[in-house]
């Protein structure tokens, strides 16, 4: 599977599928639609005759089982890449037999992946790494997941002696901007359980994620010529700075880890007259999550008293911790963990410090833990992925299908 998964991945990253948060259409970018249509034809070419794409670019297909009495399972990845860094004109290359030193991505632009900045890459000495040229992201999140799923399906088609039940394949648009599950038809998909292939480093197996909320704070200032502004000007930017200081510095993404939640100021724009701030709120523990939201509401309310109602808060839940829905059927996590052990992968059962389509799908009736793709440094120009990890993920998908048949 090694050659196949690499060939596919390198083809897939050539598609520019950068999600556009400013576009309310689904998909938010035309490149996702082009990629979705390509994948449907590829799946049909593998013999999955029901492969289809709907008007919103959700791709679904079925590999029919060759044994009866097996639960129908699914594997899901997303078409889009993050808008943080462009995914257009990706120029991927393979660093063979990585020597453990800094990787020069672009000598002309002096873009280097330094081991001191990304120490985790040192674990892959002697392996082949796929990297960028330093001008784009790579797109392993989540084109590696798609390549791994399709390669595993091809392997099962080519090896009919491997017993498995019906396997559903799903590729979603706009996961990176929080919309991946919005129009996902769980009933049409038809799986009883599923796995998103959307994690990071080899071995990751996750069934806990953040509870998540998003907040937009709008501040109405009052602009007056600075030479005649005493007791008249109300600077929206200073109010924004005051709001920021109300949230503890030790409860930011850059100062937290593991199960620690945070407030993250993700965006700020404006001038004296008007400013806006975009926050995300995250916590694994639901009680703490609710306390964080309440704290933000109380903070804005108190400041509004000070500034005569010039601040508005729009606070909305985004997704919830899938643990609540997966724990009652935790054997689906155990199956994946056992499968990892059998194919020589060290399981890393960790909480997701983020969310996946699987979190929302779990609350839509499709319990859906998350499995690694193998990628590192997602959403950055320093993104890379070890070839071996991609191969092992494809192998793992095959093994999971086998283990459901064994049950």
JOHU-V406312 format. One record per pair of residues at least 24 apart in sequence whose C-alpha atoms are under 10 Angstrom apart, sorted by the first residue. I is the first residue (numbers start at 1). J is the second residue. Records with the same first field share a line. If there is no record, write none. Layout:
I = J, J
This chain:
1 = 148, 151, 152, 154, 155, 390, 391, 392, 394, 395
2 = 148, 151, 387, 388, 389, 390, 391, 392, 394, 395
3 = 151, 387, 391
4 = 147, 148, 150, 151, 152, 154, 155, 391
5 = 144, 145, 146, 147, 148, 149, 150, 151, 152, 387, 388, 390, 391, 393, 394
6 = 94, 130, 144, 147, 148, 151, 387, 388, 390, 391
7 = 147, 151
8 = 143, 144, 146, 147, 148, 150, 151
9 = 92, 130, 139, 140, 142, 143, 144, 145, 146, 147, 148, 151, 390
10 = 90, 91, 92, 93, 94, 130, 138, 139, 140, 143, 144, 147
11 = 92, 143, 147
12 = 38, 39, 79, 90, 139, 140, 142, 143, 144, 146, 147
13 = 81, 87, 88, 89, 90, 91, 92, 137, 138, 139, 140, 142, 143, 144
14 = 87, 88, 89, 90, 91, 92, 138, 139
15 = 79, 80, 87, 88, 89, 90, 139, 143
16 = 79, 80, 81, 86, 87, 88, 89, 90, 139
17 = 79, 80, 81, 82, 83, 86, 87, 88, 139, 143, 173, 174
18 = 79, 80, 81, 82, 83, 84, 85, 86, 87, 88, 139, 174, 176
19 = 79, 80, 81, 82, 83, 84, 86, 87, 173, 174, 175, 176, 177
20 = 80, 81, 82, 83, 174, 176, 177
21 = 82, 83, 174, 176, 177, 178, 179
22 = 177
24 = 179
25 = 56, 174
26 = 55, 56, 57, 58, 173, 174, 179, 180, 182, 183
27 = 55, 56, 57, 58, 79, 80, 172, 173, 174, 179, 180
28 = 56, 80, 173, 174, 177, 179
29 = 80, 173, 174
30 = 57
31 = 79, 80, 88
32 = 56, 57, 58, 78, 79, 80, 81, 172, 173, 174
33 = 57, 58, 59, 79, 80, 173
35 = 59, 79, 80
36 = 60, 78, 79, 171, 172, 173
39 = 79, 146, 150, 171
42 = 150
43 = 150, 153, 154, 169
45 = 154
46 = 150, 153, 154, 155, 157, 158
47 = 154, 157
48 = 153, 154, 157, 169
51 = 168, 169, 170
52 = 170
53 = 170, 171, 172
56 = 172, 173, 183, 184
57 = 171, 172, 173, 174, 183
58 = 170, 171, 172, 173, 174, 180, 181, 183, 184, 185
59 = 169, 170, 171, 172, 173, 184, 189
60 = 168, 169, 170, 171, 172, 184, 185, 188, 189, 190
61 = 167, 168, 169, 170, 171, 189
62 = 153, 166, 167, 168, 169, 170, 189, 190, 191
63 = 153, 154, 156, 157, 164, 165, 166, 167, 168, 169
64 = 157, 164, 165, 166, 167, 168
65 = 156, 160, 162, 163, 164, 165, 166, 167, 401, 405
66 = 160, 161, 162, 163, 164, 165, 166, 405
67 = 162, 163, 164, 165, 166, 405
68 = 163, 164, 165, 166, 405
69 = 164, 165, 166, 404, 405, 407
70 = 163, 164, 165, 166, 401, 403, 404, 405, 406, 407
71 = 164, 165, 166, 167, 191, 192, 193, 401, 404, 405, 407
72 = 164, 165, 166, 167, 168, 190, 191, 192, 193, 194, 401, 404, 405
73 = 164, 165, 166, 167, 168, 169, 189, 190, 191, 192, 193, 194, 195, 332, 366, 368, 400, 401, 404
74 = 166, 167, 168, 169, 170, 189, 190, 191, 192, 193, 194, 195, 196, 366, 368, 401
75 = 145, 146, 149, 150, 167, 168, 169, 170, 171, 191, 193, 194, 195, 196, 197, 368, 370, 371, 397
76 = 142, 145, 146, 149, 168, 169, 170, 171, 172, 194, 195, 196, 197, 198, 357, 358, 368, 370
77 = 141, 142, 143, 144, 145, 146, 147, 148, 149, 169, 170, 171, 172, 173, 175, 180, 195, 196, 197, 198, 199, 356, 357, 358, 370, 373
78 = 141, 142, 143, 144, 145, 146, 170, 171, 172, 173, 174, 175, 176, 180, 181, 196, 197, 198, 356, 357
79 = 139, 141, 142, 143, 145, 146, 170, 171, 172, 173, 174, 175, 176, 180
80 = 139, 141, 142, 143, 171, 172, 173, 174, 175, 176, 177, 180
81 = 137, 138, 139, 140, 141, 142, 143, 173, 174, 175, 176, 177, 378, 379
82 = 137, 139, 141, 142, 174, 175, 176, 177, 378, 379, 380
83 = 137, 176, 177, 379
84 = 136, 137, 176, 378, 379, 380, 381
85 = 135, 136, 137, 138, 139, 378, 379, 380, 381
86 = 135, 136, 137, 138, 139, 379, 380, 381
87 = 135, 136, 137, 138, 139, 379, 381
88 = 135, 136, 137, 138, 139
89 = 135, 136, 137, 138
90 = 131, 132, 133, 134, 135, 136, 137, 138, 139
91 = 131, 132, 133, 134, 135, 136, 137, 138
92 = 130, 131, 132, 133, 134, 136, 137, 138, 139, 384
93 = 129, 130, 131, 132, 133, 138, 384
94 = 128, 129, 130, 131, 132, 384, 385, 386, 387
95 = 126, 127, 128, 129, 130, 131, 384, 386, 387
96 = 125, 126, 127, 128, 129, 130, 386, 387
97 = 124, 125, 126, 127, 128, 129
98 = 122, 124, 125, 126, 127, 128, 129, 386
99 = 124, 125, 126, 127, 128
100 = 124, 125, 126, 127
101 = 125
103 = 131, 382
104 = 131, 132, 133, 134
105 = 131, 132, 133, 134, 135, 381, 382
106 = 132, 133, 134, 135
107 = 133, 134
109 = 133, 134, 135
110 = 134
111 = 135, 381, 382
112 = 381, 382
113 = 381, 382, 383, 384
114 = 382
118 = 376, 377, 382
120 = 201, 376, 377
121 = 376, 377, 384, 385, 386
124 = 385, 386, 388, 389
125 = 386
127 = 386, 387, 388, 389
128 = 385, 386, 387, 388, 389
129 = 375, 384, 385, 386, 387, 388, 389
130 = 375, 383, 384, 385, 386, 387
131 = 381, 382, 383, 384, 385, 386
132 = 380, 381, 382, 383, 384
133 = 381, 382
134 = 380, 381, 382, 383
135 = 380, 381, 382
136 = 379, 380, 381, 382, 383
137 = 377, 378, 379, 380, 381, 382, 383, 384
138 = 375, 377, 378, 379, 380, 381, 382, 383, 384, 385
139 = 375, 378, 379, 380, 381, 383, 384, 385
140 = 198, 199, 200, 373, 374, 375, 376, 377, 378, 379, 383, 384, 385, 390
141 = 176, 197, 198, 199, 200, 373, 374, 375, 376, 377, 378, 379, 383, 385
142 = 171, 175, 176, 197, 198, 199, 200, 373, 375, 378
143 = 197, 198, 373
144 = 197, 198, 372, 373, 374, 375, 385, 389, 390, 393, 394
145 = 171, 196, 197, 198, 199, 371, 372, 373, 374, 375, 390, 393, 394
146 = 170, 171, 197, 198, 373, 394
147 = 373, 390, 391, 393, 394
148 = 197, 373, 389, 390, 391, 392, 393, 394, 395, 396, 397
149 = 196, 197, 373, 390, 393, 394, 395, 396, 397, 398
150 = 394, 397
151 = 390, 391, 393, 394, 395, 397, 398
152 = 391, 393, 394, 395, 396, 397, 398, 399, 401
153 = 394, 397, 398, 401
154 = 398
155 = 394, 395, 398
156 = 397, 398, 401, 402
162 = 398, 399, 401, 402, 405
163 = 398, 401, 402, 403, 404, 405, 406
164 = 398, 399, 400, 401, 402, 403, 404, 405, 406
165 = 401, 402, 403, 404, 405, 406
166 = 190, 191, 401, 405
167 = 191, 194, 401
168 = 192, 193, 194
169 = 194, 195
170 = 194, 196
171 = 196
172 = 357
174 = 357
175 = 355, 356, 357
176 = 355, 356, 357, 379
178 = 318, 319, 355, 356, 357, 360
179 = 318, 357, 360
180 = 356, 357, 358, 360, 361
181 = 356, 357, 358, 359, 360, 361, 364
182 = 357, 360, 361
184 = 357, 360, 361, 364
185 = 361, 364
186 = 361, 364, 365, 366
187 = 364, 365, 366
189 = 366
190 = 366
191 = 365, 366, 367
192 = 365, 366, 367, 368
193 = 326, 329, 332, 362, 365, 366, 367, 368, 369
194 = 332, 358, 361, 362, 366, 367, 368, 369, 370
195 = 332, 333, 336, 357, 358, 366, 367, 368, 369, 370, 371, 397, 400
196 = 356, 357, 358, 359, 361, 368, 369, 370, 371, 372, 373
197 = 356, 358, 368, 369, 370, 371, 372, 373, 374, 393, 394, 397
198 = 355, 356, 357, 358, 369, 370, 371, 372, 373, 374, 375
199 = 352, 355, 356, 370, 371, 372, 373, 374, 375, 376, 378
200 = 352, 370, 371, 372, 373, 374, 375, 376, 377, 378, 385, 389
201 = 348, 371, 372, 373, 374, 375, 376, 377, 385, 386, 389
202 = 345, 346, 347, 348, 371, 372, 373, 374, 375, 376, 385, 386, 388, 389, 390, 392, 393
203 = 337, 340, 341, 344, 345, 346, 347, 348, 349, 350, 371, 372, 373, 374, 389, 392, 393
204 = 337, 340, 345, 346, 347, 348, 349, 350, 351, 352, 370, 371, 372, 373, 374
205 = 333, 334, 336, 337, 340, 347, 348, 349, 350, 351, 352, 369, 370, 371, 372
206 = 322, 323, 333, 347, 348, 349, 350, 351, 352, 353, 368, 369, 370, 371, 372
207 = 321, 322, 323, 324, 325, 326, 327, 330, 332, 333, 349, 350, 351, 352, 358, 359, 362, 367, 368, 369, 370, 371
208 = 259, 284, 320, 321, 322, 323, 324, 325, 326, 327, 349, 350, 351, 352, 353, 354, 355, 359, 369, 370
209 = 259, 282, 283, 284, 285, 319, 320, 321, 322, 323, 350, 351, 352, 353, 354, 355, 356, 358, 359, 369, 370
210 = 259, 260, 261, 281, 282, 283, 284, 285, 286, 289, 319, 320, 321, 322, 323, 351, 352, 353, 354, 355, 356, 359
211 = 261, 281, 282, 283, 284, 285, 286, 288, 289, 290, 317, 318, 319, 320, 321, 322, 353, 354, 355, 359
212 = 261, 280, 281, 282, 283, 284, 286, 289, 293, 316, 317, 318, 319, 320, 321, 354, 355
213 = 263, 279, 280, 281, 282, 283, 289, 290, 292, 293, 315, 316, 317, 318, 319, 320
214 = 263, 264, 266, 278, 279, 280, 281, 282, 293, 314, 315, 316, 317, 318, 319
215 = 264, 265, 266, 277, 278, 279, 280, 281, 293, 296, 297, 313, 314, 315, 316, 317
216 = 265, 267, 268, 276, 277, 278, 279, 280, 312, 313, 314, 315, 316
217 = 243, 268, 275, 276, 277, 278, 279, 300, 311, 312, 313, 314, 315
218 = 268, 269, 270, 274, 275, 276, 277, 278, 310, 311, 312, 313, 314
219 = 270, 271, 272, 273, 274, 275, 276, 277, 304, 307, 309, 310, 311, 312, 313
220 = 270, 271, 272, 273, 274, 275, 276, 307, 309, 310, 311, 312
221 = 271, 272, 273, 274, 275, 307, 310, 311
222 = 272, 273, 274, 310
223 = 271, 272, 273, 274
224 = 272, 273
233 = 272, 273
234 = 272, 273, 274, 307, 310
235 = 271, 272, 273, 274, 275
236 = 270, 271, 272, 273, 274, 275, 276, 310, 311
237 = 268, 269, 270, 271, 272, 273, 274, 275, 276, 277
238 = 271, 272, 275
239 = 272, 275, 303, 307, 310, 311
240 = 268, 269, 270, 274, 275, 276, 277, 311
241 = 268, 277
242 = 303
243 = 277, 296, 299, 300, 303
244 = 277, 279
246 = 295, 296, 299, 300
247 = 292, 295, 296, 299
252 = 281, 282
253 = 282, 353
256 = 353
257 = 353
258 = 284, 350, 351, 352, 353
259 = 283, 284, 285, 350, 351, 352, 353
260 = 284, 285, 288, 353
261 = 285, 288, 289, 292, 353
262 = 289, 292
263 = 292, 293, 296
274 = 310
275 = 311
276 = 311, 312, 313
277 = 313
278 = 313, 314, 315
279 = 315
280 = 315, 316, 317, 318
281 = 315, 316, 317, 318
282 = 318, 319, 320, 353, 354, 355
283 = 320, 321, 353, 354
284 = 320, 321, 322, 323, 351, 352, 353, 354
285 = 320, 321
286 = 320, 321
289 = 320
293 = 317
318 = 355, 360
319 = 354, 355, 356, 357, 359, 360, 361, 363
320 = 355, 359, 360, 362, 363
321 = 351, 352, 354, 355, 358, 359, 360, 362, 363
322 = 355, 356, 358, 359, 360, 361, 362, 363, 367, 368, 369
323 = 351, 359, 362, 363, 367, 368, 369
324 = 359, 362, 363, 367
325 = 359, 361, 362, 363, 364, 365, 366, 367, 368, 369
326 = 359, 362, 363, 366, 367, 368, 369
327 = 367
328 = 367
329 = 367
330 = 367, 369
332 = 367, 368, 369, 400, 404
333 = 368, 369, 370, 371
335 = 399, 400, 401, 403, 404, 407
336 = 369, 370, 371, 396, 397, 399, 400, 401, 403, 404
337 = 371, 396, 400
338 = 399, 400, 403
339 = 395, 396, 397, 398, 399, 400, 401, 402, 403
340 = 392, 393, 395, 396, 397, 399, 400
341 = 396
342 = 396, 399
343 = 392, 393, 395, 396, 399
344 = 392, 396
345 = 389, 392, 393, 396
347 = 371, 372
348 = 372
371 = 396, 397
